[in-house]
Amino acid sequence: MRRFLLIISLLFVVTLASVQAQANPVTLWVPLVQAPPPTVAGYLGSAQDDTLVAVGFDPAGALVLAGNVPALAGAPETIVPGGGAGALIQIAADGRTISRVVRVAAKLNHAALAADGSAVACGPDGVIVLEPDLATVRWRATPGAIARCAIGADGRVAALRAVDRTVPVYPPAGGSPLAIAVAGTAVADIALDTANGLLVATGYTQAASDLKVAFLRAYRLTDGSVAWQRYGFSAAAVKGANLAADSEGRRLALGADGLLYFAGFTDGGNSIFGRDPANLSRVLSTSELITFDQYNNPFNLSGAKSLAWYGRFDPATGALLRGQWLLTRLSDGKGNSITIRALAAAADGTLLIVGDTACCLQGRSAMQLFGYTLGNYELGEPFALVVSPDFGQRRLWTALAAPGATAGSSPAIAVALTNDRLVLVVNVTPNTANTRALVTVGNPVFTASNGGREGYYLLMARP
């Protein structure tokens, strides 16, 4: 009887609550809880020598790594005609499993992804363009050995033939290219800005027997004529301004913000990069050249050092929007060398830079990453740097040596960046003592090297 009365009472309470809710509806706000992107870092390679050349995110957020990987145990493979060690490696968005290996060439020097997921890959045998499934060949071309390649938002493709500094630019469906001859001694990189109808190239000119001068130049995609040039000054002008340090353009990237990013090298701080790239006589203002500490101010240098400089440009006009030096410091405070190998920018202008470095990054002696105290410094170790959109803050600047190990002669060589994630890849060079290793975390594809030269990737939330 008591159980019966209890059931009747509960039914009455529930019914009353239902009636009251209908009479006085209440909006209930439930917070949406989103898990942060996973942090995954590990190796990618075989027992043979492996090298990575590029990395990106596909439209679904999965990773696509490009490189020369003779074998990957247990990974499903698709082989397109002519495919060999040169491959595109698709890894799930969580960074933990290989979805597929697509073998596209005997060897790759570079690759790039378009926003729709289509890709271009290039190497000694020329260029191959793939549909977004990465297994269907859209077209091929054999213009000779290609060092770097780019694919535009409209599907046009540019390919740098470094041996003669010529860049064929192909229509979206392939066919006869517009051949653009880039003036200079060496061309290091290209970027394809189809929104503004421009091909941008960078490198250097041997302006005198004792002087290299960087150039940054844009060519019109209509006829190959020069749209604008920055740097590229004469030897007389550079020496006359007492700016005798060698300079080179090294890397370009078209950011998700639509702006152009440039990375250069200079053999010391007495360089053209402290001047207006269109007017050598004008020193850059403090709003153009951003300096806030000793790691972006090239003073107290002992001898020639390989310093880095990076900048943001308006691709339509070539105007410098802002720039910044990058160097390391020895324990006695003297400036030291660092090299930028790749850079990428997100839609908000956040910048990701990677490369390799001499001693030492800021805070290197007690550096921690993912809760681990990193191993000791070794010459040529990889680094990752995240810079705020205004260039006023370093949100991350880290080495990658595993605890108890070193990571020398192992440059970080490619990056990609979104609004919430970043990925970078490194080519790890073993030493005879077998004491080199990079930090691993988060159940990656491989937690240890499989032998020989090895690829490595790091996926993490953007700081």
C-alpha positions as CSV (number, residue, x, y, z in Angstrom):
1,M,0.0,0.0,0.0
2,R,2.9,2.4,0.9
3,R,4.6,1.6,-2.5
4,F,1.3,2.4,-4.3
5,L,0.9,5.7,-2.5
6,L,4.5,6.6,-3.3
7,I,4.0,5.9,-7.0
8,I,0.8,8.1,-7.0
9,S,2.7,10.9,-5.3
10,L,5.6,10.8,-7.8
11,L,3.2,10.8,-10.7
12,F,1.4,13.9,-9.3
13,V,4.7,15.7,-8.8
14,V,5.9,14.9,-12.3
15,T,2.6,15.9,-13.8
16,L,2.5,19.2,-11.9
17,A,6.0,20.0,-12.9
18,S,5.1,19.3,-16.6
19,V,2.0,21.6,-16.4
20,Q,4.0,24.4,-14.7
21,A,6.8,24.1,-17.4
22,Q,4.3,24.4,-20.2
23,A,2.7,27.5,-18.5
24,N,6.1,29.1,-17.8
25,P,8.7,27.8,-20.3
26,V,12.3,28.2,-19.2
27,T,15.2,28.4,-21.6
28,L,18.1,26.2,-20.3
29,W,21.6,27.1,-21.6
30,V,23.9,24.1,-21.8
31,P,27.6,25.0,-22.4
32,L,29.2,23.3,-25.4
33,V,32.4,21.6,-24.2
34,Q,34.9,21.0,-26.9
35,A,37.9,18.8,-26.3
36,P,41.2,20.5,-27.2
37,P,43.1,19.2,-30.3
38,P,45.3,16.2,-29.3
39,T,49.0,16.6,-28.9
40,V,50.8,13.9,-30.8
41,A,54.5,13.7,-31.7
42,G,56.4,10.7,-33.1
43,Y,58.4,9.2,-35.9
44,L,57.4,8.3,-39.5
45,G,59.7,6.1,-41.5
46,S,61.2,2.7,-42.2
47,A,64.5,1.0,-41.4
48,Q,65.9,2.7,-44.5
49,D,66.7,6.4,-44.9
50,D,63.5,8.5,-45.0
51,T,63.1,12.2,-45.7
52,L,60.0,14.4,-45.4
53,V,59.6,17.4,-47.7
54,A,56.2,19.0,-46.9
55,V,53.1,18.8,-44.6
56,G,49.6,20.2,-44.6
57,F,46.0,19.8,-43.4
58,D,43.3,18.5,-45.8
59,P,39.8,20.1,-45.8
60,A,38.6,17.5,-43.2
61,G,41.5,18.2,-40.9
62,A,43.6,15.1,-41.6
63,L,47.3,15.4,-42.0
64,V,49.1,15.0,-45.3
65,L,52.8,14.5,-45.2
66,A,55.0,14.3,-48.3
67,G,58.4,12.7,-48.6
68,N,60.5,9.8,-49.6
69,V,59.6,6.8,-47.6
70,P,60.5,3.4,-49.1
71,A,58.2,1.4,-46.9
72,L,55.8,1.9,-44.0
73,A,54.9,-1.3,-42.2
74,G,51.2,-2.1,-42.1
75,A,50.1,1.0,-43.9
76,P,47.6,0.6,-46.8
77,E,49.0,1.8,-50.1
78,T,47.8,3.2,-53.4
79,I,50.4,3.3,-56.2
80,V,49.8,5.6,-59.1
81,P,51.7,5.0,-62.4
82,G,55.3,5.8,-61.8
83,G,55.0,5.8,-58.0
84,G,57.8,4.8,-55.8
85,A,59.5,6.0,-52.6
86,G,58.0,9.5,-53.2
87,A,54.7,9.5,-51.4
88,L,51.9,11.4,-49.8
89,I,51.1,10.0,-46.4
90,Q,47.6,10.6,-45.1
91,I,47.3,10.5,-41.3
92,A,44.0,10.7,-39.3
93,A,43.1,14.1,-37.8
94,D,44.1,12.8,-34.4
95,G,47.6,12.1,-35.6
96,R,47.7,8.5,-34.5
97,T,47.0,6.3,-37.5
98,I,48.1,6.2,-41.1
99,S,45.0,6.1,-43.3
100,R,46.9,5.6,-46.6
101,V,50.2,6.0,-48.4
102,V,49.8,7.2,-52.0
103,R,53.0,6.5,-54.0
104,V,53.2,9.2,-56.7
105,A,56.9,9.4,-57.8
106,A,60.3,7.8,-57.6
107,K,61.5,10.8,-55.6
108,L,60.0,14.1,-54.3
109,N,61.6,17.4,-53.6
110,H,58.5,19.2,-52.5
111,A,54.7,19.2,-52.5
112,A,51.8,21.6,-51.7
113,L,48.1,21.3,-50.9
114,A,45.4,23.6,-52.2
115,A,42.4,24.7,-50.1
116,D,40.1,22.1,-51.7
117,G,42.5,19.3,-50.9
118,S,44.0,18.8,-54.3
119,A,47.8,18.6,-54.4
120,V,50.9,19.1,-56.4
121,A,54.1,17.1,-55.9
122,C,57.4,17.6,-57.7
123,G,60.9,16.3,-58.0
124,P,63.5,15.1,-60.5
125,D,60.8,13.7,-62.9
126,G,58.7,16.9,-63.0
127,V,55.3,17.7,-61.7
128,I,52.2,15.6,-60.8
129,V,48.8,17.1,-59.8
130,L,46.3,15.1,-57.9
131,E,42.6,15.4,-57.2
132,P,41.4,15.9,-53.6
133,D,41.3,12.1,-53.1
134,L,45.1,12.2,-53.7
135,A,44.9,9.0,-55.7
136,T,43.5,10.3,-59.0
137,V,46.0,12.0,-61.3
138,R,44.6,15.3,-62.7
139,W,47.6,15.9,-65.0
140,R,51.4,15.5,-65.2
141,A,54.2,17.5,-66.8
142,T,57.9,16.9,-67.4
143,P,59.6,20.3,-67.6
144,G,62.8,18.9,-66.0
145,A,63.9,18.5,-62.4
146,I,61.7,20.7,-60.1
147,A,62.9,22.0,-56.7
148,R,59.8,23.7,-55.4
149,C,56.1,23.8,-56.5
150,A,53.0,25.7,-55.6
151,I,49.3,25.3,-56.3
152,G,46.9,28.3,-56.4
153,A,43.4,28.7,-55.2
154,D,42.1,28.4,-58.8
155,G,44.2,25.3,-59.5
156,R,47.0,26.9,-61.4
157,V,50.4,25.4,-60.6
158,A,53.9,26.9,-60.6
159,A,57.1,24.8,-60.7
160,L,60.6,26.1,-59.9
161,R,63.3,24.7,-62.2
162,A,66.2,25.8,-60.2
163,V,68.9,24.8,-62.6
164,D,68.0,27.6,-65.0
165,R,65.8,29.8,-62.7
166,T,62.7,29.3,-64.8
167,V,59.2,28.9,-63.4
168,P,56.6,27.3,-65.7
169,V,53.1,28.3,-64.6
170,Y,50.4,25.8,-65.7
171,P,46.7,26.3,-66.3
172,P,44.4,24.4,-63.9
173,A,43.9,21.6,-66.3
174,G,47.6,21.5,-67.4
175,G,48.8,22.1,-70.9
176,S,51.1,24.8,-72.2
177,P,52.6,26.9,-69.3
178,L,53.7,30.5,-69.1
179,A,57.4,30.3,-68.6
180,I,58.7,33.0,-66.3
181,A,62.5,33.5,-66.2
182,V,63.6,34.8,-62.8
183,A,66.6,37.1,-62.8
184,G,69.3,36.4,-60.2
185,T,72.0,34.0,-59.4
186,A,69.8,31.5,-57.4
187,V,66.1,31.1,-56.7
188,A,65.2,29.5,-53.4
189,D,61.4,29.5,-53.3
190,I,58.2,30.6,-55.1
191,A,54.7,31.5,-54.0
192,L,51.6,31.6,-56.3
193,D,49.1,34.4,-55.5
194,T,46.3,33.8,-58.0
195,A,44.0,36.3,-56.2
196,N,46.3,39.1,-57.3
197,G,47.5,37.3,-60.4
198,L,51.1,37.1,-59.3
199,L,54.0,34.7,-59.0
200,V,56.4,35.7,-56.3
201,A,60.1,34.5,-56.2
202,T,63.0,35.0,-53.9
203,G,66.7,34.1,-53.8
204,Y,69.8,36.1,-54.2
205,T,72.1,37.8,-56.8
206,Q,75.9,37.6,-56.6
207,A,76.1,41.3,-56.9
208,A,79.9,41.3,-56.4
209,S,82.6,38.7,-55.8
210,D,82.2,39.4,-52.1
211,L,78.5,40.3,-51.8
212,K,75.2,38.4,-52.2
213,V,72.1,40.5,-52.3
214,A,68.6,39.1,-51.6
215,F,65.7,39.8,-53.9
216,L,61.9,39.5,-53.6
217,R,60.1,39.9,-56.8
218,A,56.6,39.5,-58.2
219,Y,55.7,38.6,-61.8
220,R,52.3,39.0,-63.5
221,L,50.6,35.8,-64.5
222,T,49.3,37.4,-67.6
223,D,52.6,37.9,-69.4
224,G,55.4,37.2,-67.0
225,S,56.4,40.9,-66.6
226,V,57.7,42.3,-63.3
227,A,54.9,43.7,-61.1
228,W,57.2,44.9,-58.3
229,Q,60.6,44.2,-56.8
230,R,61.9,44.6,-53.3
231,Y,65.6,44.4,-52.2
232,G,67.7,43.4,-55.2
233,F,69.9,46.5,-54.8
234,S,73.2,47.0,-56.7
235,A,76.5,46.2,-55.1
236,A,77.5,49.8,-55.3
237,A,74.3,50.9,-53.4
238,V,74.7,48.3,-50.7
239,K,78.4,48.9,-50.1
240,G,77.8,52.6,-50.3
241,A,75.3,52.3,-47.4
242,N,77.9,50.2,-45.4
243,L,75.6,47.2,-45.4
244,A,78.1,44.6,-46.6
245,A,76.7,41.5,-44.9
246,D,75.6,38.8,-47.5
247,S,71.8,38.4,-47.7
248,E,69.6,35.8,-49.3
249,G,65.8,35.2,-49.6
250,R,65.2,31.7,-48.4
251,R,61.5,30.9,-48.0
252,L,58.0,32.3,-49.0
253,A,54.5,31.5,-47.8
254,L,51.1,32.9,-48.7
255,G,49.3,33.1,-45.4
256,A,45.6,32.2,-44.8
257,D,45.2,36.0,-44.2
258,G,46.0,36.6,-47.9
259,L,49.4,38.2,-47.1
260,L,52.9,37.3,-48.2
261,Y,55.5,36.0,-45.7
262,F,59.2,36.1,-46.4
263,A,62.2,34.5,-44.6
264,G,65.7,35.6,-45.3
265,F,69.3,34.9,-44.2
266,T,72.0,37.4,-43.5
267,D,75.6,36.9,-42.6
268,G,75.6,39.5,-39.8
269,G,73.5,42.3,-38.6
270,N,75.0,44.9,-40.9
271,S,72.4,44.0,-43.6
272,I,69.8,45.4,-46.0
273,F,67.0,43.9,-43.9
274,G,67.2,46.8,-41.5
275,R,66.2,49.2,-44.4
276,D,63.1,49.9,-46.5
277,P,63.1,47.1,-49.1
278,A,62.1,49.7,-51.7
279,N,64.5,52.5,-50.5
280,L,67.9,51.5,-49.2
281,S,68.5,54.9,-47.7
282,R,65.6,54.8,-45.3
283,V,66.0,53.0,-42.0
284,L,62.9,51.0,-41.0
285,S,60.8,52.6,-38.2
286,T,60.0,50.9,-34.9
287,S,56.5,50.2,-36.2
288,E,57.9,48.4,-39.2
289,L,60.9,46.6,-37.6
290,I,59.6,45.1,-34.4
291,T,62.2,44.7,-31.6
292,F,61.4,43.9,-27.9
293,D,64.4,41.9,-26.6
294,Q,67.9,40.6,-27.4
295,Y,66.7,37.8,-29.5
296,N,65.3,40.1,-32.2
297,N,67.9,42.8,-32.0
298,P,71.2,42.0,-33.7
299,F,73.7,43.6,-31.4
300,N,76.9,42.1,-29.7
301,L,77.8,39.8,-32.5
302,S,81.3,38.3,-32.6
303,G,82.3,37.7,-36.2
304,A,79.9,36.7,-39.0
305,K,76.8,34.9,-37.8
306,S,73.9,33.4,-39.8
307,L,71.0,35.5,-38.6
308,A,67.4,35.2,-39.8
309,W,64.9,37.9,-40.7
310,Y,61.2,37.5,-41.5
311,G,58.6,39.9,-42.7
312,R,54.9,40.3,-43.7
313,F,54.3,42.0,-47.1
314,D,51.2,43.1,-49.1
315,P,51.5,40.8,-52.1
316,A,49.6,43.2,-54.4
317,T,52.1,46.0,-53.9
318,G,55.2,44.5,-52.3
319,A,54.8,46.9,-49.3
320,L,56.5,45.7,-46.1
321,L,53.9,45.7,-43.3
322,R,56.3,44.6,-40.5
323,G,59.4,42.6,-40.0
324,Q,61.6,41.1,-37.3
325,W,65.1,39.8,-36.7
326,L,65.7,36.4,-35.2
327,L,68.9,35.2,-33.5
328,T,70.2,33.1,-30.6
329,R,72.5,34.0,-27.8
330,L,75.6,32.2,-26.3
331,S,75.9,32.0,-22.5
332,D,78.2,35.1,-22.6
333,G,75.4,37.1,-24.3
334,K,77.0,37.2,-27.8
335,G,74.7,36.7,-30.7
336,N,74.6,33.4,-32.6
337,S,73.2,31.7,-35.6
338,I,69.8,30.4,-36.5
339,T,68.2,29.3,-39.9
340,I,64.6,29.4,-41.0
341,R,63.5,26.5,-43.1
342,A,59.7,27.1,-43.4
343,L,57.0,29.4,-42.2
344,A,53.2,29.6,-42.3
345,A,50.5,32.1,-41.2
346,A,47.0,31.6,-40.0
347,A,44.0,33.8,-40.9
348,D,44.6,36.1,-37.9
349,G,48.2,36.6,-38.8
350,T,49.7,34.3,-36.2
351,L,53.0,33.1,-37.6
352,L,54.7,29.7,-37.2
353,I,58.4,29.4,-38.0
354,V,60.7,26.4,-37.9
355,G,64.3,25.5,-38.8
356,D,67.5,24.7,-37.0
357,T,69.7,26.5,-34.6
358,A,73.1,27.1,-33.0
359,C,73.3,27.7,-29.3
360,C,71.0,28.8,-27.9
361,L,67.3,29.5,-27.8
362,Q,65.9,31.7,-25.0
363,G,65.7,29.6,-21.8
364,R,67.2,26.6,-23.5
365,S,69.1,25.2,-20.5
366,A,65.9,24.4,-18.5
367,M,63.5,24.1,-21.4
368,Q,60.4,22.0,-20.9
369,L,57.8,20.8,-23.4
370,F,54.6,18.7,-22.7
371,G,55.8,18.3,-19.1
372,Y,59.2,16.9,-20.1
373,T,62.6,18.5,-19.4
374,L,64.2,18.5,-22.9
375,G,67.6,16.9,-23.6
376,N,70.7,19.0,-24.0
377,Y,71.5,21.3,-26.8
378,E,73.4,20.1,-29.9
379,L,74.4,22.1,-33.0
380,G,71.7,22.0,-35.7
381,E,68.8,21.0,-33.4
382,P,65.3,21.8,-34.7
383,F,63.1,24.6,-33.3
384,A,59.6,25.8,-33.5
385,L,58.5,29.4,-33.0
386,V,55.0,30.9,-32.8
387,V,54.8,34.7,-33.1
388,S,51.7,36.8,-32.3
389,P,50.1,38.7,-35.2
390,D,51.6,42.0,-34.2
391,F,55.1,40.4,-33.9
392,G,55.1,41.6,-30.3
393,Q,55.2,38.3,-28.5
394,R,56.7,34.8,-28.8
395,R,53.9,32.5,-27.8
396,L,56.1,29.4,-28.2
397,W,59.8,29.0,-28.8
398,T,61.0,25.5,-28.2
399,A,63.6,22.8,-29.1
400,L,62.5,19.2,-29.5
401,A,65.2,17.0,-28.1
402,A,63.9,14.1,-26.0
403,P,64.8,13.8,-22.3
404,G,68.3,12.5,-22.0
405,A,69.0,12.8,-25.7
406,T,70.2,15.4,-28.2
407,A,68.8,16.4,-31.6
408,G,71.6,17.8,-33.6
409,S,71.8,18.1,-37.4
410,S,68.0,17.5,-37.6
411,P,66.2,20.5,-39.1
412,A,62.5,21.2,-38.9
413,I,61.7,21.7,-42.6
414,A,57.9,22.2,-43.1
415,V,54.8,23.5,-41.3
416,A,51.1,24.1,-41.5
417,L,48.9,26.2,-39.3
418,T,45.1,26.6,-38.8
419,N,43.1,28.7,-36.3
420,D,43.5,26.0,-33.6
421,R,46.2,23.6,-34.6
422,L,49.8,23.4,-35.9
423,V,51.9,20.7,-37.4
424,L,55.6,20.6,-38.2
425,V,57.9,17.9,-39.6
426,V,61.6,17.2,-38.9
427,N,64.2,15.1,-40.7
428,V,66.1,13.4,-37.9
429,T,69.8,12.5,-38.6
430,P,71.1,9.7,-36.4
431,N,74.7,9.8,-35.0
432,T,77.1,7.0,-34.5
433,A,76.6,7.0,-30.7
434,N,72.8,6.7,-31.3
435,T,72.1,9.4,-28.7
436,R,69.8,11.6,-30.9
437,A,66.0,11.5,-30.3
438,L,63.0,13.8,-30.4
439,V,60.3,14.1,-27.8
440,T,57.3,11.7,-28.4
441,V,53.9,12.0,-26.9
442,G,50.2,11.0,-27.5
443,N,50.4,7.5,-29.1
444,P,51.9,8.5,-32.5
445,V,52.3,6.2,-35.5
446,F,55.8,5.2,-34.2
447,T,57.2,6.1,-30.8
448,A,60.8,5.3,-31.8
449,S,63.0,5.5,-34.8
450,N,63.0,2.5,-37.1
451,G,66.6,3.1,-38.2
452,G,68.5,5.3,-40.6
453,R,67.5,8.9,-41.3
454,E,63.9,9.3,-40.1
455,G,60.9,11.6,-40.5
456,Y,59.2,13.1,-37.4
457,Y,56.0,15.0,-37.0
458,L,54.5,17.1,-34.2
459,L,50.7,17.9,-34.0
460,M,49.5,20.2,-31.2
461,A,47.0,22.9,-30.3
462,R,48.1,26.3,-31.4
463,P,49.4,28.4,-28.5
